[in-house]
Amino acid sequence: MIVEQYKPEYENAVIELWEKCDLTRPWNYPGLDIARKMKVNPELFLVGQIDGKIVACAMGGYEGHRGWVYYLGVDPEYRRQGLGKQMMDAVETRLLEMGCPKINIQVRDGNTNALNFFSKIGYSTEDRISLGKRLIEDG
């Protein structure tokens, strides 16, 4: 798999991948999420391709204190080949180069597959409660 920075011409393929991976929700608008990401740390928005097909993606972020990873997805047809780890390695490398000391990841409640994956690659559950507040109502 070749990992590279997201390009605007990949938008439809990335959104299709997110839908295949059940990463979208009715209150999130994928195109808007991508547009917002392209304004902040676009170099941390990565895609993985095999034979020209986008089969994986990860969206990283860093604000100077902690790194974050969102929208990690691997096409279900390509899972169990180490591609998720390869995407995380690529994001981690870029974050480390930026001086990022720690990465946080939020996993939806009940997503045991994601929890198991992240545990296997060295992430651990922390005693935290995630809070959120919407500042802009999309849609």
C-alpha positions, -999 to 999 in steps of 0.1 A, spaced: 0 0 0 12 35 -8 4 61 18 2 97 7 -14 130 16 -51 135 6 -58 154 -26 -91 170 -35 -97 146 -63 -99 118 -37 -130 133 -20 -156 109 -34 -135 78 -29 -127 88 7 -164 95 15 -173 61 -1 -147 44 21 -160 62 52 -195 49 44 -182 13 38 -164 15 72 -195 29 90 -176 60 100 -203 85 90 -232 97 111 -263 116 101 -251 147 120 -217 147 103 -214 159 67 -183 142 52 -177 168 25 -178 195 52 -155 176 75 -130 173 46 -132 210 38 -126 219 74 -97 195 77 -80 210 46 -78 243 65 -59 228 95 -30 203 92 -39 191 58 -5 172 57 -20 149 84 -49 138 62 -36 105 47 -49 80 22 -36 45 14 -38 32 -21 -34 -2 -36 -33 -3 -74 -47 32 -75 -77 24 -53 -81 42 -20 -84 14 5 -75 32 38 -74 66 53 -67 84 85 -72 120 95 -47 133 121 -46 166 140 -22 185 163 -27 217 181 6 218 199 -4 198 230 -19 165 219 -23 147 186 -56 132 175 -66 106 149 -100 105 133 -116 87 105 -92 58 105 -107 33 81 -97 3 60 -120 -11 33 -136 -42 47 -123 -62 17 -87 -53 27 -88 -58 64 -65 -81 84 -35 -73 62 -18 -47 85 -31 -17 65 -47 0 96 -14 -3 114 4 10 84 -19 41 83 -14 46 121 24 43 117 23 70 90 2 94 111 23 87 142 55 94 123 43 127 110 30 137 145 63 128 161 81 149 135 59 178 146 70 173 182 37 157 193 42 140 227 10 120 229 -19 109 207 -55 106 218 -82 86 200 -119 86 206 -137 53 199 -175 51 198 -190 32 227 -195 -5 218 -169 -5 190 -150 -34 203 -133 -41 170 -117 -7 171 -108 -10 208 -91 -44 201 -72 -30 171 -59 0 190 -49 -22 220 -29 -44 197 -9 -15 184 0 -1 218 -29 22 228 -46 18 261 -79 28 276 -75 58 299 -96 69 327 -113 98 309 -148 109 299 -151 126 266 -172 157 265 -184 177 235 -203 208 226 -214 217 191 -205 253 182 -218 252 146 -250 232 138 -244 217 104 -273 211 81 
